[in-house]
């Protein structure tokens, strides 16, 4: 989350991606950085032991949201 917000404040489009287990931490990090409503993408936890097919399915499910966030804003954050 921190890296995505840091990139965005420098004008570099970025998207934070994490598993749902870290949702509350991501929201807290966004709030600490002064952007409590900063959007991010969540994947279903866990991913460490997922097969390549499972990881591909999770990525496929998230790609539209990632693209939407990368292309949604002009100077946001």
HUNOR-V867520 format. One record per backbone hydrogen bond with DSSP energy under -0.5 kcal/mol. CO is the residue of the C=O (numbers start at 1). NH is the residue of the N-H. If there is no record, write none. Layout:
# HUNOR-V867520
CO_NH + CO_NH
This chain:
# HUNOR-V867520
1_5 + 2_6 + 3_7 + 4_8 + 5_9 + 6_10 + 7_10 + 7_12 + 8_11 + 11_13 + 16_41 + 18_43 + 19_22 + 20_23 + 22_26 + 23_27 + 24_28 + 25_29 + 26_30 + 27_31 + 28_32 + 29_33 + 30_35 + 31_34 + 35_38 + 41_18 + 43_20 + 47_50 + 51_55 + 52_56 + 53_57 + 54_58 + 55_59 + 56_60 + 57_61 + 58_62 + 59_63 + 60_64 + 62_66 + 63_67 + 64_68 + 65_69 + 66_70 + 67_71 + 68_72 + 69_72 + 73_75
